[in-house]
Amino acid sequence: MLIASRRRIGLIALAVSFGCALINGSGGAATAATSSRVPQAPRAAAAATFTDDFDGASGAGVDQSKWRLETGDNVNNHEREYYTSGTHNAALDGQGHLVITARKENPANYQCWYGTCQYTSARLNTASSFTQAYGHFETRMKIPRGQGMWPAFWMLGTGGGWPDSGEIDIMENVGFEPGAVHGTIHGPGYSGSGGIGAGYTLPGGQAFADGFHTFAVDWSPNSITWSVDGNAYQTRTPADLHGNRWVFDHPFYVIMNLAVGGYWPGDPDGSTTFPQQLVVDYVHVTTSSSGGGGGSGAGRITGYGGKCVDVAAASSANGAAVQLYDCNGTTAQNWTVGSDQTLRALGKCMDVTSAGTANGTPVQLYDCNGSGAQKWQAGSGGSLVNPVSGRCLDAAGPSSANGTRLQIWDCTGGANQKWTLPS
């Protein structure tokens, strides 16, 4: 949020790339798949380069070896808040979260571009502690609610002024759009209101403030892809810049903040209650396995008989069956490997029903909740192991017929327990 009318989306931590190593999946449903393919050799796992899970005592400040708190106002965007240091506006909650709080107050020593500031909030960055070019950047957040609120997770390029050094907005929300977030890039000739990006809207009138959601980008030398809850919704390449310069070829640092007011969101009104909070569960960044590409795979998971792992009826309801089905390119077969050992589709996680550990316990789609029932690791011979039960993802029967339910079972090394993940 550097300049007026510029939309920025925050940068979030990278999910782990999948291969011979761990695979993520905590209670997610399947998304669109492609046709079946020849199994590939497993890739080396991406390396974690930055991790903050915000563990610590309630009321404690952020880890200053990772984050710097910026102070002051933002005249360029005509925001209404003053960013403070200390724990008044940014503190741990003792439950594994960072809470950034926007408060309505106007202490006389907080002077903004228009006079005494009306609000305080916080803005944090990794400029002096962590920068990286390329990889997977991911965060899990619960955003605030209300007119005039402007949370963001984003990054800025090093080694020059804005916009020549570049900006990648991973997640940005304005309060008058409770069900939408935006992802944008800015550079020379496409900055401010001319930034290039797209929005993502939750289905069914849901609001992002109602729960936690995962926001990420996968950044490679000539491509940036944005996703929400594992659902990729846009990719930008040099071809989108209409002849302008692609400046996403050098290290960037991470920023997250909660602004109040500004050119884009407008000011709070009588409908907005304070304090408002941006709750951050984690920030994770990894390299890609190829040294410059998307960290976590997204696409189909193929298995027994060349069939795809599919969510029955493409339903995102909790308890929807996870099954085998002809690969058809629908969203019910598009899976993302998460950074938390989850497999995600349709905004939810692949989950062992009722956290069961017995042979034959069916696998379903469910809200991602971080439980062991939603963890999956790459085992020997192409298997996927639920580490809590020690059992493998298994096609019941064994059968490759459409509609065959997936379950957990003792790892046998059989063909009905071999899976090819998205690359």
C-alpha positions as CSV (number, residue, x, y, z in Angstrom):
1,M,0.0,0.0,0.0
2,L,2.6,2.5,-1.1
3,I,0.8,5.0,-3.2
4,A,-2.6,6.4,-3.8
5,S,-5.3,4.3,-5.4
6,R,-2.9,1.4,-5.7
7,R,-4.4,-2.0,-4.8
8,R,-2.0,-4.2,-3.0
9,I,-2.4,-7.8,-1.9
10,G,-0.2,-9.1,0.7
11,L,2.4,-11.7,0.2
12,I,2.0,-15.0,1.9
13,A,4.1,-17.9,2.7
14,L,4.9,-20.6,0.3
15,A,3.4,-24.1,0.5
16,V,5.7,-27.0,0.3
17,S,6.3,-28.5,-3.1
18,F,5.5,-32.1,-3.4
19,G,7.6,-35.0,-4.5
20,C,9.5,-37.7,-2.6
21,A,8.9,-35.7,0.5
22,L,5.9,-34.6,2.5
23,I,2.6,-33.8,1.0
24,N,0.0,-31.5,2.6
25,G,-3.7,-32.1,3.1
26,S,-5.9,-31.2,6.1
27,G,-9.5,-31.7,5.3
28,G,-9.7,-30.4,1.7
29,A,-12.0,-31.2,-1.2
30,A,-11.0,-31.8,-4.8
31,T,-10.9,-29.3,-7.6
32,A,-10.6,-29.5,-11.4
33,A,-8.5,-32.2,-12.8
34,T,-7.0,-33.0,-16.2
35,S,-6.8,-36.2,-18.2
36,S,-4.8,-39.1,-16.8
37,R,-1.1,-39.2,-17.4
38,V,1.9,-41.4,-17.1
39,P,3.2,-41.4,-13.5
40,Q,6.3,-39.3,-13.0
41,A,9.3,-39.8,-10.8
42,P,8.9,-38.0,-7.5
43,R,10.4,-34.6,-7.2
44,A,12.6,-33.4,-4.4
45,A,10.7,-31.4,-1.8
46,A,11.0,-27.7,-1.7
47,A,13.0,-26.2,1.2
48,A,11.4,-24.0,3.8
49,T,13.1,-20.6,3.8
50,F,10.9,-18.6,6.1
51,T,8.4,-19.9,8.7
52,D,6.5,-18.1,11.4
53,D,3.7,-19.9,13.2
54,F,3.3,-17.1,15.8
55,D,3.7,-19.3,18.8
56,G,4.3,-17.5,22.1
57,A,2.6,-16.1,25.2
58,S,-0.5,-14.0,25.0
59,G,0.4,-10.3,24.7
60,A,3.9,-11.0,23.5
61,G,5.3,-9.0,20.5
62,V,6.3,-10.5,17.2
63,D,9.7,-12.1,16.7
64,Q,11.9,-9.1,16.0
65,S,14.5,-11.3,14.2
66,K,11.9,-11.9,11.5
67,W,9.6,-8.8,11.5
68,R,10.1,-5.0,11.7
69,L,7.2,-2.8,12.8
70,E,6.9,0.2,10.6
71,T,5.6,3.5,12.1
72,G,3.9,6.6,10.8
73,D,1.0,7.3,8.4
74,N,0.6,6.8,4.7
75,V,-0.1,10.0,2.9
76,N,0.2,8.5,-0.6
77,N,-2.9,6.4,-0.1
78,H,-4.7,8.9,2.2
79,E,-5.1,6.3,4.8
80,R,-6.5,7.3,8.2
81,E,-4.4,5.2,10.6
82,Y,-1.1,5.7,12.3
83,Y,1.1,2.6,12.4
84,T,2.6,2.0,15.8
85,S,5.4,-0.1,17.3
86,G,5.2,-2.3,20.3
87,T,2.3,-4.5,21.2
88,H,-0.6,-2.0,21.3
89,N,-1.6,-2.9,17.7
90,A,0.3,-6.1,17.0
91,A,0.6,-8.9,19.5
92,L,0.4,-12.7,19.8
93,D,-2.8,-14.2,21.3
94,G,-1.2,-17.2,23.0
95,Q,-3.1,-19.6,20.6
96,G,-0.7,-19.6,17.7
97,H,-1.9,-16.4,16.1
98,L,-0.6,-12.9,15.5
99,V,-3.4,-10.3,15.9
100,I,-3.1,-6.9,14.2
101,T,-5.7,-4.6,15.8
102,A,-7.1,-1.4,14.3
103,R,-8.3,0.9,17.1
104,K,-10.3,4.1,16.9
105,E,-8.4,6.7,18.9
106,N,-6.6,10.0,18.2
107,P,-3.7,10.5,20.6
108,A,-2.3,13.9,20.0
109,N,1.2,12.6,19.3
110,Y,0.0,10.6,16.3
111,Q,0.0,13.1,13.5
112,C,-1.3,12.1,10.0
113,W,-1.2,13.9,6.7
114,Y,-4.6,15.6,7.5
115,G,-3.9,16.3,11.1
116,T,-4.4,14.2,14.3
117,C,-4.9,10.6,13.3
118,Q,-8.2,9.0,14.0
119,Y,-7.0,5.4,14.2
120,T,-4.0,3.3,15.1
121,S,-2.9,0.0,13.5
122,A,0.2,-2.0,12.5
123,R,2.3,-2.8,9.5
124,L,5.1,-5.4,9.5
125,N,7.8,-6.3,7.0
126,T,10.8,-8.6,6.5
127,A,13.0,-6.1,4.6
128,S,15.9,-6.4,7.0
129,S,15.6,-10.1,7.8
130,F,14.3,-12.0,4.8
131,T,14.1,-11.6,1.0
132,Q,13.7,-14.1,-1.8
133,A,13.2,-14.4,-5.5
134,Y,10.8,-17.1,-6.7
135,G,9.1,-19.8,-4.7
136,H,5.8,-20.3,-2.9
137,F,4.6,-17.7,-0.4
138,E,1.6,-18.5,1.7
139,T,-0.4,-17.2,4.7
140,R,-3.5,-18.3,6.5
141,M,-5.6,-15.3,7.8
142,K,-8.9,-14.2,9.1
143,I,-9.6,-10.7,7.8
144,P,-11.6,-8.0,9.5
145,R,-15.1,-6.8,8.6
146,G,-16.4,-3.4,7.8
147,Q,-16.5,-0.4,5.5
148,G,-13.1,1.3,5.3
149,M,-11.1,-1.7,6.4
150,W,-8.1,-2.6,4.1
151,P,-6.1,-5.7,5.1
152,A,-3.3,-6.8,2.8
153,F,-0.5,-9.4,2.5
154,W,2.0,-8.4,-0.2
155,M,5.7,-7.9,-1.2
156,L,8.0,-5.3,-2.5
157,G,11.1,-5.6,-4.6
158,T,14.5,-4.7,-3.3
159,G,17.2,-2.5,-4.8
160,G,15.2,0.4,-6.1
161,G,12.3,2.7,-5.8
162,W,8.7,2.0,-6.4
163,P,7.3,1.0,-8.9
164,D,10.5,0.1,-10.8
165,S,11.5,-2.5,-8.2
166,G,8.0,-4.1,-8.4
167,E,5.2,-5.1,-6.1
168,I,3.2,-8.3,-5.8
169,D,0.0,-8.1,-3.9
170,I,-1.0,-11.6,-2.8
171,M,-4.1,-10.8,-0.8
172,E,-5.9,-7.5,-0.5
173,N,-9.5,-6.8,0.6
174,V,-11.6,-3.7,0.9
175,G,-14.4,-3.7,3.4
176,F,-17.2,-2.9,0.9
177,E,-16.4,-6.3,-0.8
178,P,-16.7,-8.7,2.1
179,G,-16.7,-11.8,-0.2
180,A,-13.8,-10.8,-2.5
181,V,-10.0,-10.5,-2.4
182,H,-7.7,-9.2,-5.1
183,G,-4.2,-10.2,-6.4
184,T,-2.2,-7.6,-8.4
185,I,1.3,-6.8,-9.7
186,H,2.7,-3.3,-10.1
187,G,5.7,-2.2,-12.1
188,P,6.9,0.6,-14.4
189,G,3.9,1.5,-16.7
190,Y,1.4,-0.6,-14.7
191,S,1.3,0.8,-11.3
192,G,-1.3,2.4,-9.0
193,S,-4.8,2.1,-10.4
194,G,-3.1,0.6,-13.6
195,G,-1.9,-2.5,-11.7
196,I,-2.6,-5.8,-13.5
197,G,-4.6,-8.4,-11.5
198,A,-7.8,-10.1,-10.8
199,G,-10.2,-10.8,-8.0
200,Y,-11.5,-14.0,-6.3
201,T,-15.0,-14.2,-4.9
202,L,-16.2,-16.8,-2.4
203,P,-19.3,-18.8,-3.5
204,G,-22.7,-18.5,-2.0
205,G,-22.4,-15.1,-0.6
206,Q,-19.8,-16.1,2.0
207,A,-17.6,-13.4,3.6
208,F,-13.9,-13.8,4.2
209,A,-14.3,-12.4,7.7
210,D,-16.4,-15.5,8.7
211,G,-13.3,-17.8,9.0
212,F,-9.7,-18.4,8.2
213,H,-8.6,-18.7,4.5
214,T,-5.3,-19.5,2.9
215,F,-3.8,-17.0,0.4
216,A,-0.7,-17.8,-1.7
217,V,1.4,-17.1,-4.8
218,D,3.6,-19.4,-6.8
219,W,6.3,-17.3,-8.4
220,S,8.7,-18.5,-11.1
221,P,11.0,-16.4,-13.4
222,N,8.2,-15.7,-16.0
223,S,5.0,-16.6,-14.2
224,I,3.1,-15.7,-11.0
225,T,0.0,-17.7,-10.0
226,W,-2.4,-16.6,-7.2
227,S,-4.6,-19.0,-5.2
228,V,-7.2,-18.9,-2.4
229,D,-7.7,-22.0,-0.3
230,G,-5.7,-24.0,-2.9
231,N,-7.8,-22.7,-5.8
232,A,-5.7,-21.0,-8.4
233,Y,-7.6,-18.1,-9.9
234,Q,-5.1,-16.2,-12.1
235,T,-1.6,-16.4,-13.7
236,R,0.4,-13.4,-14.9
237,T,3.3,-13.6,-17.4
238,P,5.3,-11.0,-19.3
239,A,2.8,-11.3,-22.1
240,D,0.2,-9.5,-19.9
241,L,2.3,-6.3,-19.6
242,H,1.6,-4.9,-23.1
243,G,5.2,-4.3,-23.8
244,N,6.1,-3.0,-20.3
245,R,9.0,-4.4,-18.4
246,W,8.7,-7.6,-16.3
247,V,10.5,-6.6,-13.0
248,F,9.8,-9.8,-11.1
249,D,13.4,-11.2,-11.4
250,H,15.0,-10.2,-8.1
251,P,14.4,-10.7,-4.3
252,F,11.3,-9.3,-2.7
253,Y,10.4,-8.9,1.0
254,V,7.1,-9.6,2.7
255,I,4.7,-7.1,4.2
256,M,1.4,-7.5,6.1
257,N,-0.8,-4.7,7.5
258,L,-4.2,-3.5,8.3
259,A,-5.0,-0.1,6.9
260,V,-8.0,2.1,7.7
261,G,-9.5,4.3,5.0
262,G,-7.8,5.5,1.9
263,Y,-8.6,6.2,-1.7
264,W,-9.7,2.7,-2.6
265,P,-11.7,1.4,0.4
266,G,-13.1,4.8,1.5
267,D,-13.4,5.9,5.1
268,P,-15.2,3.9,7.8
269,D,-18.8,4.9,8.5
270,G,-21.3,4.4,11.2
271,S,-21.7,0.7,10.3
272,T,-18.0,-0.1,11.1
273,T,-17.3,-1.1,14.7
274,F,-13.9,-0.9,16.4
275,P,-11.6,-2.5,17.3
276,Q,-11.2,-4.6,14.1
277,Q,-8.7,-7.4,13.9
278,L,-6.6,-9.2,11.2
279,V,-5.7,-12.6,12.7
280,V,-2.7,-14.3,11.1
281,D,-2.3,-18.1,11.7
282,Y,1.1,-18.5,9.9
283,V,3.4,-17.2,7.2
284,H,5.4,-19.8,5.3
285,V,7.8,-19.4,2.4
286,T,9.6,-22.2,0.5
287,T,11.8,-22.5,-2.5
288,S,10.6,-24.5,-5.5
289,S,12.1,-27.9,-6.2
290,S,13.4,-26.5,-9.5
291,G,15.0,-23.4,-8.1
292,G,12.3,-21.1,-9.5
293,G,8.8,-22.3,-9.9
294,G,5.6,-23.0,-8.1
295,G,6.2,-24.6,-4.7
296,S,3.1,-26.8,-4.3
297,G,1.5,-28.7,-7.1
298,A,-2.0,-28.1,-8.3
299,G,-3.9,-30.4,-10.6
300,R,-5.2,-34.0,-10.7
301,I,-4.2,-36.9,-8.5
302,T,-4.2,-40.1,-10.5
303,G,-4.4,-43.6,-9.1
304,Y,-5.8,-47.2,-9.7
305,G,-6.8,-47.8,-13.3
306,G,-5.6,-44.4,-14.4
307,K,-8.6,-42.8,-12.7
308,C,-8.6,-39.4,-10.9
309,V,-9.2,-38.7,-7.2
310,D,-12.6,-36.9,-7.4
311,V,-15.1,-35.3,-5.0
312,A,-18.5,-36.8,-5.6
313,A,-21.0,-34.5,-7.3
314,A,-18.4,-31.7,-7.1
315,S,-19.9,-31.0,-3.7
316,S,-18.1,-28.7,-1.3
317,A,-20.3,-29.8,1.6
318,N,-18.6,-31.3,4.7
319,G,-18.7,-35.1,4.3
320,A,-18.7,-35.2,0.5
321,A,-17.3,-38.6,-0.6
322,V,-13.8,-38.7,-2.1
323,Q,-13.7,-41.3,-4.8
324,L,-12.2,-42.6,-8.1
325,Y,-13.6,-41.3,-11.3
326,D,-12.8,-40.9,-15.0
327,C,-10.4,-37.8,-15.3
328,N,-12.6,-35.1,-16.7
329,G,-10.9,-31.7,-16.0
330,T,-13.5,-30.5,-13.6
331,T,-12.9,-28.6,-10.3
332,A,-13.9,-31.7,-8.4
333,Q,-10.5,-33.2,-9.5
334,N,-8.2,-30.2,-9.0
335,W,-6.1,-30.7,-5.9
336,T,-3.5,-28.5,-4.3
337,V,-0.7,-29.8,-2.1
338,G,-0.6,-27.5,1.0
339,S,2.3,-26.4,3.1
340,D,0.7,-28.0,6.1
341,Q,0.7,-31.6,4.8
342,T,-2.8,-31.2,3.5
343,L,-4.5,-32.0,0.1
344,R,-7.0,-29.4,-0.8
345,A,-9.8,-29.0,-3.3
346,L,-12.9,-26.9,-3.6
347,G,-11.6,-24.8,-0.7
348,K,-11.6,-27.8,1.8
349,C,-9.3,-30.7,2.8
350,M,-9.1,-34.4,2.2
351,D,-10.1,-35.8,5.6
352,V,-10.3,-39.2,7.4
353,T,-13.9,-39.4,8.6
354,S,-14.3,-38.8,12.3
355,A,-10.5,-39.0,12.7
356,G,-10.8,-42.8,12.5
357,T,-7.8,-45.0,12.4
358,A,-9.3,-48.4,11.6
359,N,-9.0,-50.2,8.2
360,G,-11.9,-49.2,5.9
361,T,-12.5,-45.7,7.4
362,P,-13.7,-43.7,4.5
363,V,-12.0,-40.5,3.3
364,Q,-14.1,-37.4,2.8
365,L,-14.0,-33.6,2.1
366,Y,-14.1,-31.4,5.2
367,D,-13.3,-27.9,6.5
368,C,-9.6,-27.6,6.9
369,N,-8.9,-27.7,10.6
370,G,-5.3,-28.6,11.1
371,S,-6.0,-32.0,12.7
372,G,-4.1,-35.2,12.1
373,A,-7.0,-36.6,10.2
374,Q,-6.1,-34.2,7.4
375,K,-2.3,-34.9,7.2
376,W,-0.8,-36.9,4.3
377,Q,2.8,-37.9,3.7
378,A,4.5,-39.5,0.8
379,G,5.3,-43.1,1.6
380,S,7.2,-45.8,-0.3
381,G,6.2,-46.9,-3.8
382,G,3.9,-43.9,-4.5
383,S,1.7,-44.3,-1.4
384,L,0.1,-41.6,0.6
385,V,0.2,-42.2,4.4
386,N,-2.0,-40.7,7.1
387,P,0.6,-40.4,9.8
388,V,-1.9,-40.6,12.7
389,S,-3.3,-44.0,11.7
390,G,-0.1,-45.2,9.9
391,R,-2.4,-46.4,7.1
392,C,-2.4,-45.7,3.4
393,L,-4.9,-44.0,1.1
394,D,-6.6,-46.9,-0.6
395,A,-9.1,-47.6,-3.4
396,A,-11.7,-49.9,-1.8
397,G,-12.2,-53.4,-3.3
398,P,-9.7,-53.0,-4.9
399,S,-11.7,-51.5,-7.7
400,S,-11.1,-48.8,-10.3
401,A,-14.8,-48.4,-11.2
402,N,-16.3,-44.9,-11.2
403,G,-17.5,-44.1,-7.8
404,T,-15.1,-46.4,-5.9
405,R,-14.8,-44.9,-2.4
406,L,-11.3,-44.0,-1.1
407,Q,-10.5,-45.2,2.4
408,I,-7.5,-45.8,4.7
409,W,-6.0,-49.3,4.9
410,D,-2.9,-51.1,6.0
411,C,-0.1,-50.2,3.6
412,T,0.3,-53.2,1.3
413,G,2.2,-51.8,-1.7
414,G,-0.7,-52.7,-4.0
415,A,-1.6,-50.9,-7.2
416,N,-4.7,-49.5,-5.5
417,Q,-2.5,-47.6,-3.1
418,K,-0.2,-45.9,-5.6
419,W,-0.9,-42.2,-6.4
420,T,0.6,-39.7,-8.8
421,L,0.5,-36.1,-7.4
422,P,0.2,-32.8,-9.2
423,S,3.6,-31.5,-10.2
